[in-house]
Amino acid sequence: MHVVITGANRGVGLALCETYAARGARVTGTSRDGSTGHRLDVADPAAHRALAARLDGQAVDLLVCNAGVFLDKAQDLAGGYPPEMWAESFAVNVTGVFLGVQALLPNLRMAESARIAIISSQMGSDTRAPGGSYIYRASKAAALNLGRNLAADLKAMGIAVGIYHPGWVRTDMGGSSAEITMDAAARGLAARFDALSLGTTGEFLTWDGRVHPY
């Protein structure tokens, strides 16, 4: 089994790499700084093309679109949320997902039953709107919508797509007061990815298997 995981140098991405490596899977982990052995700035189309060239002819059974940023935690509505922050967040959290799927589509089509896992967030759900974090919430809502539409288009190619809330995880992004560990999130997510099929494509689930409203 060949698993490609973006944003694999820390947090949930790193824990997922360790989880799949422990299973004996072949893991291609990417990071912007190249510390994982595979350099990929998900906001850079050329970087996606370079990764696709390195993996040319190799089947990818599972693509985990995990790389993401949360840049607007401390922004003020009156004067914050600059346009550059919107652009960078969407380039990573949304466009980066699409470019990754697009670049590795030939590799996914080579696999017998390929799956794509998109890490979104419950903060992108229309049912959760407490205010604040406008950029992050909007970008994760867009990632959720992207995943749902990819699921519709890729089903005919035999590729299943799932969208997931990883939980409130104790990472640099989630903070030290978060509810679950990286290992717990990774184990739960891996179980969800295992269960993903063409029959459940387009689902939006939490890390522990609960159906999350869109």
ZIWONOR-V447391 format. One record per residue. N is the residue number from 0. PHI is phi in degrees with one decimal (NA if undefined). PSI is psi in degrees with one decimal (999 if undefined). OMEGA is omega in whole degrees, 0 to 359 (none if undefined). Layout:
BEGIN
n:phi:psi:omega
N:PHI:PSI:OMEGA
N:PHI:PSI:OMEGA
END
This chain:
BEGIN
n:phi:psi:omega
0:NA:131.6:179
1:-111.8:120.8:181
2:-116.4:129.3:175
3:-110.1:126.4:183
4:-127.1:122.0:177
5:-88.9:154.8:182
6:62.2:47.1:190
7:-97.7:7.3:184
8:-86.2:-10.7:181
9:-162.0:173.2:174
10:59.5:-144.4:183
11:-62.4:-36.6:180
12:-60.6:-44.5:178
13:-64.9:-43.0:179
14:-63.4:-36.3:176
15:-66.6:-40.8:176
16:-57.4:-46.2:181
17:-65.7:-38.2:179
18:-62.3:-47.3:182
19:-73.5:-34.4:176
20:-62.9:-39.0:179
21:-64.9:-26.0:177
22:-79.7:-11.8:182
23:94.0:9.1:179
24:-75.5:155.6:170
25:-83.5:124.1:185
26:-117.7:126.8:170
27:-108.4:103.1:179
28:-99.9:135.0:181
29:-114.8:156.3:175
30:-154.5:157.7:181
31:-65.9:-33.8:182
32:-91.7:-2.5:178
33:77.9:7.9:183
34:-67.6:-17.7:179
35:-86.9:-4.3:183
36:101.0:-15.0:179
37:-132.4:110.6:182
38:-81.5:129.0:176
39:-153.8:111.0:167
40:-89.8:107.9:189
41:-65.2:-15.5:178
42:-85.3:-2.8:185
43:-108.2:109.6:180
44:-56.6:-37.9:180
45:-63.5:-34.9:179
46:-66.6:-37.3:176
47:-65.0:-41.7:178
48:-63.4:-38.5:179
49:-65.4:-41.8:178
50:-63.6:-43.4:179
51:-60.7:-37.6:179
52:-65.7:-39.9:179
53:-66.4:-31.1:182
54:-100.3:12.9:183
55:-55.8:129.4:178
56:83.0:1.6:182
57:-108.4:125.8:179
58:-67.5:142.7:173
59:-117.5:116.0:182
60:-81.7:-33.4:182
61:-143.4:123.6:174
62:-109.3:119.5:179
63:-106.6:109.3:180
64:-88.8:89.3:188
65:-107.4:-26.7:185
66:-57.2:134.3:180
67:-165.2:162.6:178
68:-131.8:151.0:176
69:-130.6:90.4:190
70:-95.9:-15.0:191
71:-110.7:34.1:182
72:-62.7:-39.0:188
73:-113.0:26.6:182
74:-82.0:148.3:179
75:-103.7:134.3:184
76:-60.0:-37.2:185
77:-66.6:-36.8:185
78:-137.4:1.9:183
79:-96.8:-158.8:179
80:55.1:58.5:182
81:-66.5:154.5:181
82:-55.7:-35.5:181
83:-63.4:-33.4:179
84:-69.8:-39.6:175
85:-60.2:-46.9:184
86:-63.2:-46.0:181
87:-65.6:-42.2:182
88:-63.2:-44.6:180
89:-70.3:-34.1:178
90:-61.5:-38.0:180
91:-84.4:-52.4:191
92:-78.5:-21.4:183
93:-121.0:-63.9:181
94:-60.1:-38.0:179
95:-60.5:-36.5:176
96:-65.1:-48.6:182
97:-61.3:-45.2:181
98:-62.6:-37.0:178
99:-64.5:-45.1:178
100:-63.7:-45.4:182
101:-61.4:-45.4:184
102:-66.5:-36.6:185
103:-100.6:10.0:180
104:-57.0:-43.1:177
105:-60.0:-36.6:179
106:-69.4:-39.7:178
107:-65.2:-37.9:181
108:-69.6:-19.0:178
109:-76.3:-22.7:183
110:-77.1:154.8:182
111:-68.9:-40.9:178
112:-146.6:77.6:186
113:-73.8:151.7:178
114:-135.9:148.4:175
115:-123.4:128.0:177
116:-114.5:120.7:180
117:-107.2:121.0:179
118:-85.7:107.3:176
119:-103.4:-133.2:178
120:-170.8:151.6:173
121:-64.9:-18.2:176
122:-67.8:-13.3:176
123:-93.2:-2.1:180
124:-76.6:140.9:177
125:-64.6:-18.0:182
126:-84.4:-6.1:180
127:-124.1:102.2:182
128:-139.4:69.3:180
129:-84.4:0.4:182
130:95.4:164.3:178
131:75.1:172.2:179
132:47.5:44.8:187
133:-59.3:-41.0:184
134:-69.2:-49.5:181
135:-61.7:-46.2:180
136:-59.9:-44.8:181
137:-65.1:-40.2:182
138:-68.6:-37.8:179
139:-73.7:-30.3:172
140:-64.7:-40.2:178
141:-66.2:-38.7:178
142:-63.8:-38.5:176
143:-62.5:-47.2:179
144:-62.5:-41.2:178
145:-60.0:-45.7:180
146:-62.0:-40.3:179
147:-62.8:-41.3:181
148:-75.0:-35.8:174
149:-61.5:-39.1:179
150:-58.0:-40.8:180
151:-66.1:-42.7:185
152:-78.1:-32.6:186
153:-89.3:-10.1:181
154:-59.7:-39.9:180
155:-65.6:-21.6:178
156:-89.9:0.3:180
157:80.8:19.9:181
158:-111.3:123.5:180
159:-94.4:144.6:182
160:-126.7:128.3:175
161:-122.7:149.9:179
162:-120.8:138.8:192
163:-138.1:142.3:167
164:-94.9:117.6:187
165:-78.3:-1.7:186
166:92.2:170.4:174
167:-89.0:101.9:194
168:-106.1:142.8:178
169:-76.0:85.1:178
170:-131.7:-179.1:174
171:-58.1:-37.0:180
172:-75.4:-43.5:185
173:-80.4:-25.5:180
174:90.0:164.3:185
175:-73.6:-16.9:181
176:-93.7:7.2:181
177:-65.4:168.2:192
178:-82.5:-34.9:188
179:-130.0:160.5:179
180:-82.3:164.6:176
181:-61.9:-40.4:181
182:-64.5:-41.2:179
183:-63.9:-42.8:178
184:-62.4:-44.3:182
185:-64.3:-43.4:179
186:-62.6:-43.7:180
187:-64.7:-44.4:180
188:-63.8:-43.1:180
189:-59.3:-38.1:177
190:-64.6:-38.6:178
191:-66.2:-42.1:179
192:-63.4:-38.6:179
193:-58.5:-37.9:185
194:-83.8:-11.1:182
195:-66.7:133.7:180
196:-149.0:175.5:177
197:-63.1:-24.6:178
198:-73.3:-21.4:181
199:-117.5:9.2:183
200:-57.5:142.3:182
201:89.9:0.7:182
202:-71.0:151.8:173
203:-122.1:108.4:186
204:-123.5:156.1:170
205:-82.6:165.7:181
206:-56.4:-29.1:183
207:-101.4:16.7:168
208:94.8:6.9:178
209:-85.9:139.1:176
210:-70.6:128.1:180
211:-104.5:133.4:177
212:-64.6:147.2:180
213:-72.6:999:none
END
